[in-house]
Amino acid sequence: MYSIFIIKYIQTILDYIQIFVENYGFYGVFIAMFVQAIIPVAIPSDGIILAAVLLNINPIMIIIASALGSTAGGMIGFTITRKGGKPIAIKFIGKKAIVRFENWFDRWGNYIIVFGRAAPFLSSDAIAYAAGLTKINIKTFIILALIGAILRSIILVYLGDILNNYIPDIF
């Protein structure tokens, strides 16, 4: 039952991005990942990477384009939150919660950024927005975010390759 859902999900993603990615290749993956990072609900990043694998785009190009696009979009999310997101966050969750979050992030932030952005099927973009609420330097954020995005892309390209072996030639 779940396999049918997964196949339909992947087919839907493929239908929407296939022409874009086929027409623009590396740049199509980059742009899709960039847009997804800024507006996380628009397109699931994992679906973009898996679809690119199933479309037989060069795996190295997928990893590079998706990691760079995700990191560039994450920088925008980070900057948006850094410039004006704290007052909004305080209104929603309170100053005390923000202070606790900052203390926790001061202690574990580097790990949170790398592993949070590397973990497939989690919102890596939420990490970028959350990091913007903290005192972390943007240069440090970019390096850690890129490392996490590269790891995530490698994992998803590998999973996509495995998935590709189990899906008959329906694509």
VMD Tcl script that builds the backbone (N, CA, C; Angstrom):
set m [mol new atoms 513]
animate dup $m
set s [atomselect $m all]
$s set {name element resname resid chain x y z} {
  {N N MET 1 A 0.830 -1.184 0.000}
  {CA C MET 1 A 0.000 0.000 0.000}
  {C C MET 1 A 0.883 1.260 0.000}
  {N N TYR 2 A 1.892 1.270 0.868}
  {CA C TYR 2 A 2.771 2.432 0.924}
  {C C TYR 2 A 3.590 2.578 -0.358}
  {N N SER 3 A 3.951 1.445 -0.952}
  {CA C SER 3 A 4.750 1.517 -2.175}
  {C C SER 3 A 3.969 2.185 -3.304}
  {N N ILE 4 A 2.665 1.962 -3.368}
  {CA C ILE 4 A 1.839 2.624 -4.384}
  {C C ILE 4 A 1.828 4.130 -4.131}
  {N N PHE 5 A 1.682 4.522 -2.870}
  {CA C PHE 5 A 1.704 5.943 -2.523}
  {C C PHE 5 A 3.043 6.574 -2.899}
  {N N ILE 6 A 4.122 5.885 -2.590}
  {CA C ILE 6 A 5.453 6.414 -2.888}
  {C C ILE 6 A 5.638 6.563 -4.395}
  {N N ILE 7 A 5.222 5.563 -5.154}
  {CA C ILE 7 A 5.351 5.638 -6.610}
  {C C ILE 7 A 4.512 6.776 -7.173}
  {N N LYS 8 A 3.280 6.936 -6.680}
  {CA C LYS 8 A 2.420 8.037 -7.147}
  {C C LYS 8 A 3.014 9.391 -6.754}
  {N N TYR 9 A 3.564 9.470 -5.561}
  {CA C TYR 9 A 4.191 10.713 -5.100}
  {C C TYR 9 A 5.364 11.074 -6.004}
  {N N ILE 10 A 6.203 10.107 -6.263}
  {CA C ILE 10 A 7.363 10.345 -7.119}
  {C C ILE 10 A 6.911 10.709 -8.534}
  {N N GLN 11 A 5.876 10.031 -9.027}
  {CA C GLN 11 A 5.367 10.336 -10.368}
  {C C GLN 11 A 4.835 11.763 -10.446}
  {N N THR 12 A 4.146 12.214 -9.402}
  {CA C THR 12 A 3.637 13.590 -9.377}
  {C C THR 12 A 4.777 14.593 -9.403}
  {N N ILE 13 A 5.780 14.349 -8.591}
  {CA C ILE 13 A 6.944 15.230 -8.577}
  {C C ILE 13 A 7.606 15.233 -9.951}
  {N N LEU 14 A 7.769 14.051 -10.513}
  {CA C LEU 14 A 8.386 13.960 -11.832}
  {C C LEU 14 A 7.599 14.735 -12.877}
  {N N ASP 15 A 6.276 14.624 -12.827}
  {CA C ASP 15 A 5.441 15.328 -13.802}
  {C C ASP 15 A 5.677 16.831 -13.759}
  {N N TYR 16 A 5.817 17.393 -12.556}
  {CA C TYR 16 A 5.979 18.836 -12.417}
  {C C TYR 16 A 7.383 19.338 -12.717}
  {N N ILE 17 A 8.383 18.557 -12.373}
  {CA C ILE 17 A 9.740 19.081 -12.560}
  {C C ILE 17 A 10.497 18.450 -13.716}
  {N N GLN 18 A 9.937 17.413 -14.327}
  {CA C GLN 18 A 10.650 16.717 -15.388}
  {C C GLN 18 A 11.033 17.651 -16.531}
  {N N ILE 19 A 10.083 18.397 -17.035}
  {CA C ILE 19 A 10.378 19.291 -18.153}
  {C C ILE 19 A 11.381 20.361 -17.726}
  {N N PHE 20 A 11.155 20.920 -16.551}
  {CA C PHE 20 A 12.052 21.968 -16.052}
  {C C PHE 20 A 13.471 21.445 -15.908}
  {N N VAL 21 A 13.611 20.303 -15.261}
  {CA C VAL 21 A 14.939 19.742 -15.019}
  {C C VAL 21 A 15.562 19.247 -16.329}
  {N N GLU 22 A 14.743 18.633 -17.188}
  {CA C GLU 22 A 15.280 18.167 -18.466}
  {C C GLU 22 A 15.743 19.336 -19.324}
  {N N ASN 23 A 14.979 20.414 -19.312}
  {CA C ASN 23 A 15.339 21.575 -20.122}
  {C C ASN 23 A 16.539 22.321 -19.564}
  {N N TYR 24 A 16.664 22.355 -18.252}
  {CA C TYR 24 A 17.717 23.169 -17.641}
  {C C TYR 24 A 18.777 22.358 -16.918}
  {N N GLY 25 A 18.581 21.035 -16.762}
  {CA C GLY 25 A 19.587 20.147 -16.170}
  {C C GLY 25 A 20.100 20.625 -14.827}
  {N N PHE 26 A 21.402 20.828 -14.751}
  {CA C PHE 26 A 22.068 21.267 -13.530}
  {C C PHE 26 A 21.393 22.517 -12.966}
  {N N TYR 27 A 21.136 23.495 -13.833}
  {CA C TYR 27 A 20.529 24.751 -13.395}
  {C C TYR 27 A 19.090 24.544 -12.930}
  {N N GLY 28 A 18.396 23.604 -13.551}
  {CA C GLY 28 A 17.026 23.298 -13.129}
  {C C GLY 28 A 16.987 22.746 -11.717}
  {N N VAL 29 A 17.910 21.842 -11.413}
  {CA C VAL 29 A 17.991 21.293 -10.055}
  {C C VAL 29 A 18.378 22.408 -9.082}
  {N N PHE 30 A 19.354 23.218 -9.457}
  {CA C PHE 30 A 19.796 24.318 -8.594}
  {C C PHE 30 A 18.638 25.267 -8.294}
  {N N ILE 31 A 17.931 25.713 -9.329}
  {CA C ILE 31 A 16.838 26.673 -9.149}
  {C C ILE 31 A 15.705 26.068 -8.323}
  {N N ALA 32 A 15.352 24.819 -8.613}
  {CA C ALA 32 A 14.285 24.161 -7.847}
  {C C ALA 32 A 14.663 24.058 -6.370}
  {N N MET 33 A 15.899 23.717 -6.082}
  {CA C MET 33 A 16.350 23.613 -4.689}
  {C C MET 33 A 16.413 24.977 -4.025}
  {N N PHE 34 A 16.828 25.991 -4.779}
  {CA C PHE 34 A 16.894 27.351 -4.249}
  {C C PHE 34 A 15.501 27.842 -3.862}
  {N N VAL 35 A 14.559 27.684 -4.776}
  {CA C VAL 35 A 13.179 28.117 -4.509}
  {C C VAL 35 A 12.596 27.324 -3.351}
  {N N GLN 36 A 12.841 26.037 -3.334}
  {CA C GLN 36 A 12.326 25.186 -2.272}
  {C C GLN 36 A 12.864 25.616 -0.919}
  {N N ALA 37 A 14.108 26.043 -0.871}
  {CA C ALA 37 A 14.700 26.435 0.410}
  {C C ALA 37 A 14.094 27.728 0.944}
  {N N ILE 38 A 13.680 28.599 0.042}
  {CA C ILE 38 A 13.082 29.859 0.468}
  {C C ILE 38 A 11.621 29.659 0.856}
  {N N ILE 39 A 10.920 28.860 0.070}
  {CA C ILE 39 A 9.501 28.577 0.314}
  {C C ILE 39 A 9.381 27.065 0.497}
  {N N PRO 40 A 9.655 26.565 1.698}
  {CA C PRO 40 A 9.778 25.123 1.911}
  {C C PRO 40 A 8.542 24.303 1.554}
  {N N VAL 41 A 7.373 24.902 1.583}
  {CA C VAL 41 A 6.180 24.119 1.285}
  {C C VAL 41 A 5.912 24.020 -0.213}
  {N N ALA 42 A 6.655 24.750 -1.034}
  {CA C ALA 42 A 6.405 24.766 -2.466}
  {C C ALA 42 A 6.740 23.424 -3.114}
  {N N ILE 43 A 7.930 22.932 -2.872}
  {CA C ILE 43 A 8.411 21.701 -3.499}
  {C C ILE 43 A 9.260 20.965 -2.460}
  {N N PRO 44 A 9.002 19.693 -2.228}
  {CA C PRO 44 A 9.854 18.966 -1.273}
  {C C PRO 44 A 11.239 18.701 -1.867}
  {N N SER 45 A 12.266 19.097 -1.141}
  {CA C SER 45 A 13.637 18.960 -1.652}
  {C C SER 45 A 14.004 17.504 -1.922}
  {N N ASP 46 A 13.559 16.613 -1.073}
  {CA C ASP 46 A 13.883 15.204 -1.266}
  {C C ASP 46 A 13.293 14.713 -2.586}
  {N N GLY 47 A 12.098 15.174 -2.905}
  {CA C GLY 47 A 11.454 14.789 -4.163}
  {C C GLY 47 A 12.214 15.286 -5.372}
  {N N ILE 48 A 12.780 16.478 -5.278}
  {CA C ILE 48 A 13.566 17.030 -6.392}
  {C C ILE 48 A 14.781 16.155 -6.657}
  {N N ILE 49 A 15.483 15.815 -5.593}
  {CA C ILE 49 A 16.698 15.008 -5.751}
  {C C ILE 49 A 16.363 13.615 -6.255}
  {N N LEU 50 A 15.344 12.994 -5.661}
  {CA C LEU 50 A 14.956 11.652 -6.111}
  {C C LEU 50 A 14.487 11.675 -7.562}
  {N N ALA 51 A 13.718 12.688 -7.924}
  {CA C ALA 51 A 13.242 12.793 -9.304}
  {C C ALA 51 A 14.408 12.980 -10.266}
  {N N ALA 52 A 15.380 13.794 -9.888}
  {CA C ALA 52 A 16.549 14.002 -10.744}
  {C C ALA 52 A 17.313 12.697 -10.951}
  {N N VAL 53 A 17.406 11.893 -9.899}
  {CA C VAL 53 A 18.064 10.578 -10.026}
  {C C VAL 53 A 17.276 9.701 -10.986}
  {N N LEU 54 A 15.961 9.660 -10.815}
  {CA C LEU 54 A 15.125 8.823 -11.674}
  {C C LEU 54 A 15.117 9.308 -13.122}
  {N N LEU 55 A 15.427 10.585 -13.333}
  {CA C LEU 55 A 15.538 11.125 -14.691}
  {C C LEU 55 A 16.938 10.897 -15.275}
  {N N ASN 56 A 17.758 10.177 -14.534}
  {CA C ASN 56 A 19.107 9.811 -14.971}
  {C C ASN 56 A 20.020 11.011 -15.201}
  {N N ILE 57 A 19.865 12.038 -14.393}
  {CA C ILE 57 A 20.811 13.150 -14.419}
  {C C ILE 57 A 22.064 12.682 -13.696}
  {N N ASN 58 A 23.201 13.149 -14.141}
  {CA C ASN 58 A 24.486 12.751 -13.564}
  {C C ASN 58 A 24.454 12.942 -12.042}
  {N N PRO 59 A 24.719 11.886 -11.272}
  {CA C PRO 59 A 24.650 11.970 -9.803}
  {C C PRO 59 A 25.548 13.052 -9.196}
  {N N ILE 60 A 26.737 13.232 -9.739}
  {CA C ILE 60 A 27.637 14.268 -9.214}
  {C C ILE 60 A 27.023 15.650 -9.438}
  {N N MET 61 A 26.431 15.853 -10.618}
  {CA C MET 61 A 25.783 17.134 -10.917}
  {C C MET 61 A 24.582 17.366 -10.002}
  {N N ILE 62 A 23.847 16.306 -9.696}
  {CA C ILE 62 A 22.705 16.419 -8.773}
  {C C ILE 62 A 23.198 16.861 -7.400}
  {N N ILE 63 A 24.245 16.211 -6.915}
  {CA C ILE 63 A 24.789 16.532 -5.586}
  {C C ILE 63 A 25.259 17.979 -5.539}
  {N N ILE 64 A 26.003 18.398 -6.550}
  {CA C ILE 64 A 26.524 19.769 -6.571}
  {C C ILE 64 A 25.387 20.778 -6.672}
  {N N ALA 65 A 24.489 20.581 -7.631}
  {CA C ALA 65 A 23.397 21.540 -7.862}
  {C C ALA 65 A 22.449 21.610 -6.673}
  {N N SER 66 A 22.099 20.459 -6.119}
  {CA C SER 66 A 21.145 20.471 -5.009}
  {C C SER 66 A 21.771 21.062 -3.747}
  {N N ALA 67 A 23.032 20.741 -3.477}
  {CA C ALA 67 A 23.702 21.279 -2.285}
  {C C ALA 67 A 23.887 22.797 -2.403}
  {N N LEU 68 A 24.318 23.248 -3.568}
  {CA C LEU 68 A 24.506 24.694 -3.748}
  {C C LEU 68 A 23.169 25.442 -3.732}
  {N N GLY 69 A 22.162 24.889 -4.407}
  {CA C GLY 69 A 20.850 25.541 -4.429}
  {C C GLY 69 A 20.223 25.603 -3.051}
  {N N SER 70 A 20.293 24.509 -2.326}
  {CA C SER 70 A 19.736 24.459 -0.977}
  {C C SER 70 A 20.465 25.425 -0.043}
  {N N THR 71 A 21.778 25.477 -0.159}
  {CA C THR 71 A 22.560 26.371 0.702}
  {C C THR 71 A 22.301 27.833 0.359}
  {N N ALA 72 A 22.233 28.151 -0.929}
  {CA C ALA 72 A 21.953 29.543 -1.338}
  {C C ALA 72 A 20.569 29.971 -0.854}
  {N N GLY 73 A 19.579 29.099 -1.011}
  {CA C GLY 73 A 18.243 29.409 -0.508}
  {C C GLY 73 A 18.209 29.494 1.002}
  {N N GLY 74 A 18.968 28.612 1.658}
  {CA C GLY 74 A 19.066 28.646 3.116}
  {C C GLY 74 A 19.667 29.947 3.622}
  {N N MET 75 A 20.614 30.503 2.856}
  {CA C MET 75 A 21.206 31.796 3.227}
  {C C MET 75 A 20.135 32.891 3.205}
  {N N ILE 76 A 19.232 32.819 2.240}
  {CA C ILE 76 A 18.149 33.801 2.166}
  {C C ILE 76 A 17.233 33.649 3.379}
  {N N GLY 77 A 16.849 32.401 3.684}
  {CA C GLY 77 A 16.005 32.153 4.861}
  {C C GLY 77 A 16.668 32.614 6.147}
  {N N PHE 78 A 17.949 32.307 6.278}
  {CA C PHE 78 A 18.729 32.731 7.442}
  {C C PHE 78 A 18.697 34.250 7.562}
  {N N THR 79 A 18.955 34.934 6.451}
  {CA C THR 79 A 19.021 36.399 6.441}
  {C C THR 79 A 17.664 37.023 6.751}
  {N N ILE 80 A 16.604 36.458 6.196}
  {CA C ILE 80 A 15.258 36.976 6.477}
  {C C ILE 80 A 14.977 36.919 7.969}
  {N N THR 81 A 15.261 35.781 8.562}
  {CA C THR 81 A 15.022 35.623 9.996}
  {C C THR 81 A 15.954 36.507 10.804}
  {N N ARG 82 A 17.203 36.599 10.403}
  {CA C ARG 82 A 18.179 37.420 11.113}
  {C C ARG 82 A 17.760 38.890 11.101}
  {N N LYS 83 A 17.242 39.359 9.975}
  {CA C LYS 83 A 16.904 40.783 9.833}
  {C C LYS 83 A 15.603 41.166 10.531}
  {N N GLY 84 A 14.654 40.239 10.656}
  {CA C GLY 84 A 13.391 40.674 11.246}
  {C C GLY 84 A 12.539 39.593 11.861}
  {N N GLY 85 A 13.049 38.389 11.935}
  {CA C GLY 85 A 12.228 37.287 12.404}
  {C C GLY 85 A 12.113 37.134 13.904}
  {N N LYS 86 A 13.061 37.678 14.643}
  {CA C LYS 86 A 13.060 37.483 16.091}
  {C C LYS 86 A 11.827 38.089 16.757}
  {N N PRO 87 A 11.444 39.324 16.439}
  {CA C PRO 87 A 10.236 39.874 17.066}
  {C C PRO 87 A 8.978 39.041 16.766}
  {N N ILE 88 A 8.907 38.513 15.565}
  {CA C ILE 88 A 7.764 37.666 15.208}
  {C C ILE 88 A 7.803 36.372 16.009}
  {N N ALA 89 A 8.993 35.763 16.100}
  {CA C ALA 89 A 9.132 34.521 16.866}
  {C C ALA 89 A 8.797 34.746 18.332}
  {N N ILE 90 A 9.219 35.879 18.885}
  {CA C ILE 90 A 8.920 36.191 20.288}
  {C C ILE 90 A 7.412 36.281 20.499}
  {N N LYS 91 A 6.700 36.873 19.546}
  {CA C LYS 91 A 5.244 36.979 19.646}
  {C C LYS 91 A 4.588 35.599 19.666}
  {N N PHE 92 A 5.139 34.667 18.889}
  {CA C PHE 92 A 4.532 33.345 18.799}
  {C C PHE 92 A 4.914 32.423 19.948}
  {N N ILE 93 A 6.186 32.420 20.337}
  {CA C ILE 93 A 6.604 31.446 21.356}
  {C C ILE 93 A 7.134 32.076 22.638}
  {N N GLY 94 A 7.291 33.383 22.670}
  {CA C GLY 94 A 7.709 34.075 23.889}
  {C C GLY 94 A 9.211 34.251 24.001}
  {N N LYS 95 A 9.602 35.283 24.716}
  {CA C LYS 95 A 11.026 35.619 24.876}
  {C C LYS 95 A 11.780 34.538 25.649}
  {N N LYS 96 A 11.137 33.967 26.661}
  {CA C LYS 96 A 11.789 32.938 27.471}
  {C C LYS 96 A 12.155 31.722 26.605}
  {N N ALA 97 A 11.254 31.337 25.736}
  {CA C ALA 97 A 11.524 30.200 24.855}
  {C C ALA 97 A 12.657 30.516 23.880}
  {N N ILE 98 A 12.700 31.747 23.389}
  {CA C ILE 98 A 13.775 32.152 22.483}
  {C C ILE 98 A 15.122 32.110 23.201}
  {N N VAL 99 A 15.171 32.593 24.438}
  {CA C VAL 99 A 16.419 32.576 25.204}
  {C C VAL 99 A 16.876 31.133 25.429}
  {N N ARG 100 A 15.947 30.248 25.800}
  {CA C ARG 100 A 16.298 28.828 25.974}
  {C C ARG 100 A 16.814 28.239 24.666}
  {N N PHE 101 A 16.115 28.572 23.571}
  {CA C PHE 101 A 16.528 28.083 22.261}
  {C C PHE 101 A 17.931 28.583 21.919}
  {N N GLU 102 A 18.215 29.867 22.157}
  {CA C GLU 102 A 19.539 30.421 21.874}
  {C C GLU 102 A 20.626 29.730 22.694}
  {N N ASN 103 A 20.349 29.496 23.966}
  {CA C ASN 103 A 21.324 28.799 24.822}
  {C C ASN 103 A 21.581 27.385 24.318}
  {N N TRP 104 A 20.523 26.708 23.960}
  {CA C TRP 104 A 20.636 25.355 23.433}
  {C C TRP 104 A 21.403 25.379 22.116}
  {N N PHE 105 A 21.112 26.348 21.260}
  {CA C PHE 105 A 21.781 26.465 19.968}
  {C C PHE 105 A 23.250 26.844 20.143}
  {N N ASP 106 A 23.557 27.683 21.139}
  {CA C ASP 106 A 24.953 28.027 21.418}
  {C C ASP 106 A 25.764 26.768 21.726}
  {N N ARG 107 A 25.143 25.852 22.422}
  {CA C ARG 107 A 25.841 24.631 22.817}
  {C C ARG 107 A 25.911 23.595 21.692}
  {N N TRP 108 A 24.813 23.402 20.963}
  {CA C TRP 108 A 24.704 22.318 19.992}
  {C C TRP 108 A 24.525 22.786 18.550}
  {N N GLY 109 A 24.551 24.082 18.312}
  {CA C GLY 109 A 24.184 24.650 17.020}
  {C C GLY 109 A 24.910 24.093 15.808}
  {N N ASN 110 A 26.225 23.926 15.910}
  {CA C ASN 110 A 26.967 23.401 14.762}
  {C C ASN 110 A 26.483 22.013 14.376}
  {N N TYR 111 A 26.248 21.172 15.365}
  {CA C TYR 111 A 25.751 19.822 15.100}
  {C C TYR 111 A 24.328 19.864 14.544}
  {N N ILE 112 A 23.514 20.746 15.107}
  {CA C ILE 112 A 22.128 20.867 14.645}
  {C C ILE 112 A 22.098 21.257 13.180}
  {N N ILE 113 A 22.922 22.207 12.803}
  {CA C ILE 113 A 22.929 22.660 11.408}
  {C C ILE 113 A 23.380 21.542 10.476}
  {N N VAL 114 A 24.502 20.915 10.769}
  {CA C VAL 114 A 25.016 19.872 9.876}
  {C C VAL 114 A 24.060 18.689 9.819}
  {N N PHE 115 A 23.707 18.126 10.967}
  {CA C PHE 115 A 22.890 16.912 10.952}
  {C C PHE 115 A 21.427 17.203 10.621}
  {N N GLY 116 A 20.942 18.379 10.999}
  {CA C GLY 116 A 19.574 18.748 10.650}
  {C C GLY 116 A 19.403 18.946 9.156}
  {N N ARG 117 A 20.411 19.507 8.512}
  {CA C ARG 117 A 20.338 19.701 7.068}
  {C C ARG 117 A 20.710 18.429 6.315}
  {N N ALA 118 A 21.408 17.500 6.971}
  {CA C ALA 118 A 21.803 16.256 6.308}
  {C C ALA 118 A 20.709 15.187 6.366}
  {N N ALA 119 A 19.843 15.252 7.349}
  {CA C ALA 119 A 18.846 14.196 7.549}
  {C C ALA 119 A 17.758 14.258 6.473}
  {N N PRO 120 A 17.647 13.200 5.673}
  {CA C PRO 120 A 16.590 13.179 4.659}
  {C C PRO 120 A 15.204 13.152 5.306}
  {N N PHE 121 A 14.252 13.663 4.592}
  {CA C PHE 121 A 12.838 13.635 4.972}
  {C C PHE 121 A 12.504 14.498 6.188}
  {N N LEU 122 A 13.429 15.366 6.590}
  {CA C LEU 122 A 13.168 16.394 7.594}
  {C C LEU 122 A 13.322 17.741 6.912}
  {N N SER 123 A 12.708 18.761 7.459}
  {CA C SER 123 A 12.795 20.088 6.859}
  {C C SER 123 A 14.142 20.728 7.177}
  {N N SER 124 A 15.049 20.625 6.231}
  {CA C SER 124 A 16.361 21.240 6.422}
  {C C SER 124 A 16.252 22.755 6.380}
  {N N ASP 125 A 15.214 23.248 5.746}
  {CA C ASP 125 A 15.045 24.694 5.603}
  {C C ASP 125 A 14.625 25.334 6.913}
  {N N ALA 126 A 13.902 24.599 7.735}
  {CA C ALA 126 A 13.533 25.113 9.054}
  {C C ALA 126 A 14.789 25.383 9.878}
  {N N ILE 127 A 15.821 24.580 9.655}
  {CA C ILE 127 A 17.093 24.777 10.349}
  {C C ILE 127 A 17.685 26.136 9.974}
  {N N ALA 128 A 17.619 26.481 8.698}
  {CA C ALA 128 A 18.164 27.769 8.247}
  {C C ALA 128 A 17.415 28.929 8.883}
  {N N TYR 129 A 16.094 28.847 8.878}
  {CA C TYR 129 A 15.301 29.917 9.479}
  {C C TYR 129 A 15.568 30.007 10.983}
  {N N ALA 130 A 15.652 28.857 11.645}
  {CA C ALA 130 A 15.898 28.840 13.089}
  {C C ALA 130 A 17.293 29.386 13.407}
  {N N ALA 131 A 18.274 29.042 12.597}
  {CA C ALA 131 A 19.636 29.522 12.841}
  {C C ALA 131 A 19.711 31.041 12.753}
  {N N GLY 132 A 18.867 31.641 11.930}
  {CA C GLY 132 A 18.836 33.090 11.819}
  {C C GLY 132 A 18.401 33.781 13.100}
  {N N LEU 133 A 17.746 33.054 13.981}
  {CA C LEU 133 A 17.321 33.609 15.267}
  {C C LEU 133 A 18.453 33.652 16.283}
  {N N THR 134 A 19.545 32.987 15.983}
  {CA C THR 134 A 20.635 32.849 16.948}
  {C C THR 134 A 21.771 33.817 16.635}
  {N N LYS 135 A 22.840 33.686 17.405}
  {CA C LYS 135 A 24.005 34.567 17.245}
  {C C LYS 135 A 25.059 33.992 16.299}
  {N N ILE 136 A 24.781 32.866 15.684}
  {CA C ILE 136 A 25.783 32.225 14.834}
  {C C ILE 136 A 26.168 33.151 13.679}
  {N N ASN 137 A 27.432 33.172 13.373}
  {CA C ASN 137 A 27.972 33.968 12.274}
  {C C ASN 137 A 27.476 33.390 10.951}
  {N N ILE 138 A 27.107 34.237 9.999}
  {CA C ILE 138 A 26.574 33.751 8.727}
  {C C ILE 138 A 27.600 32.925 7.954}
  {N N LYS 139 A 28.887 33.265 8.046}
  {CA C LYS 139 A 29.917 32.492 7.353}
  {C C LYS 139 A 29.981 31.071 7.912}
  {N N THR 140 A 29.910 30.961 9.228}
  {CA C THR 140 A 29.897 29.642 9.862}
  {C C THR 140 A 28.660 28.874 9.437}
  {N N PHE 141 A 27.516 29.570 9.427}
  {CA C PHE 141 A 26.277 28.925 8.996}
  {C C PHE 141 A 26.405 28.388 7.571}
  {N N ILE 142 A 26.946 29.178 6.672}
  {CA C ILE 142 A 27.055 28.765 5.262}
  {C C ILE 142 A 27.913 27.509 5.133}
  {N N ILE 143 A 29.048 27.476 5.816}
  {CA C ILE 143 A 29.932 26.304 5.749}
  {C C ILE 143 A 29.230 25.065 6.284}
  {N N LEU 144 A 28.613 25.201 7.464}
  {CA C LEU 144 A 27.929 24.054 8.074}
  {C C LEU 144 A 26.722 23.627 7.249}
  {N N ALA 145 A 25.984 24.596 6.722}
  {CA C ALA 145 A 24.808 24.284 5.907}
  {C C ALA 145 A 25.217 23.562 4.628}
  {N N LEU 146 A 26.311 23.990 4.027}
  {CA C LEU 146 A 26.784 23.338 2.804}
  {C C LEU 146 A 27.224 21.904 3.086}
  {N N ILE 147 A 27.926 21.696 4.191}
  {CA C ILE 147 A 28.331 20.329 4.559}
  {C C ILE 147 A 27.098 19.453 4.732}
  {N N GLY 148 A 26.111 19.958 5.471}
  {CA C GLY 148 A 24.880 19.193 5.672}
  {C C GLY 148 A 24.144 18.941 4.369}
  {N N ALA 149 A 24.096 19.934 3.489}
  {CA C ALA 149 A 23.392 19.784 2.213}
  {C C ALA 149 A 24.092 18.769 1.306}
  {N N ILE 150 A 25.412 18.767 1.330}
  {CA C ILE 150 A 26.156 17.778 0.536}
  {C C ILE 150 A 25.857 16.371 1.053}
  {N N LEU 151 A 25.898 16.202 2.376}
  {CA C LEU 151 A 25.605 14.887 2.958}
  {C C LEU 151 A 24.194 14.431 2.599}
  {N N ARG 152 A 23.226 15.337 2.724}
  {CA C ARG 152 A 21.831 15.018 2.395}
  {C C ARG 152 A 21.707 14.610 0.931}
  {N N SER 153 A 22.362 15.361 0.056}
  {CA C SER 153 A 22.287 15.064 -1.372}
  {C C SER 153 A 22.894 13.703 -1.685}
  {N N ILE 154 A 24.018 13.399 -1.071}
  {CA C ILE 154 A 24.650 12.087 -1.290}
  {C C ILE 154 A 23.719 10.973 -0.825}
  {N N ILE 155 A 23.150 11.124 0.357}
  {CA C ILE 155 A 22.234 10.107 0.884}
  {C C ILE 155 A 21.047 9.921 -0.055}
  {N N LEU 156 A 20.445 11.020 -0.495}
  {CA C LEU 156 A 19.258 10.925 -1.349}
  {C C LEU 156 A 19.576 10.405 -2.747}
  {N N VAL 157 A 20.739 10.753 -3.278}
  {CA C VAL 157 A 21.137 10.195 -4.575}
  {C C VAL 157 A 21.313 8.684 -4.435}
  {N N TYR 158 A 21.924 8.256 -3.357}
  {CA C TYR 158 A 22.086 6.816 -3.106}
  {C C TYR 158 A 20.727 6.127 -2.964}
  {N N LEU 159 A 19.835 6.714 -2.160}
  {CA C LEU 159 A 18.495 6.133 -1.999}
  {C C LEU 159 A 17.729 6.126 -3.321}
  {N N GLY 160 A 17.882 7.195 -4.100}
  {CA C GLY 160 A 17.239 7.256 -5.408}
  {C C GLY 160 A 17.748 6.178 -6.332}
  {N N ASP 161 A 19.043 5.893 -6.267}
  {CA C ASP 161 A 19.627 4.837 -7.083}
  {C C ASP 161 A 19.071 3.472 -6.676}
  {N N ILE 162 A 18.940 3.262 -5.375}
  {CA C ILE 162 A 18.344 2.008 -4.893}
  {C C ILE 162 A 16.895 1.910 -5.357}
  {N N LEU 163 A 16.146 2.996 -5.189}
  {CA C LEU 163 A 14.750 3.028 -5.623}
  {C C LEU 163 A 14.635 2.771 -7.118}
  {N N ASN 164 A 15.534 3.317 -7.873}
  {CA C ASN 164 A 15.530 3.153 -9.326}
  {C C ASN 164 A 15.682 1.690 -9.724}
  {N N ASN 165 A 16.394 0.916 -8.907}
  {CA C ASN 165 A 16.565 -0.507 -9.186}
  {C C ASN 165 A 15.281 -1.305 -8.955}
  {N N TYR 166 A 14.374 -0.776 -8.124}
  {CA C TYR 166 A 13.140 -1.486 -7.793}
  {C C TYR 166 A 11.948 -1.031 -8.619}
  {N N ILE 167 A 12.089 0.081 -9.290}
  {CA C ILE 167 A 10.988 0.571 -10.100}
  {C C ILE 167 A 11.227 0.132 -11.541}
  {N N PRO 168 A 10.258 -0.562 -12.104}
  {CA C PRO 168 A 10.446 -0.969 -13.506}
  {C C PRO 168 A 10.483 0.268 -14.395}
  {N N ASP 169 A 10.738 0.061 -15.627}
  {CA C ASP 169 A 10.888 1.171 -16.568}
  {C C ASP 169 A 9.562 1.882 -16.825}
  {N N ILE 170 A 8.997 2.480 -15.771}
  {CA C ILE 170 A 7.755 3.221 -15.942}
  {C C ILE 170 A 8.003 4.688 -16.179}
  {N N PHE 171 A 9.227 5.113 -15.962}
  {CA C PHE 171 A 9.541 6.533 -16.161}
  {C C PHE 171 A 10.146 6.680 -17.518}
}
mol reanalyze $m
mol bondsrecalc $m
mol representation Tube
mol addrep $m
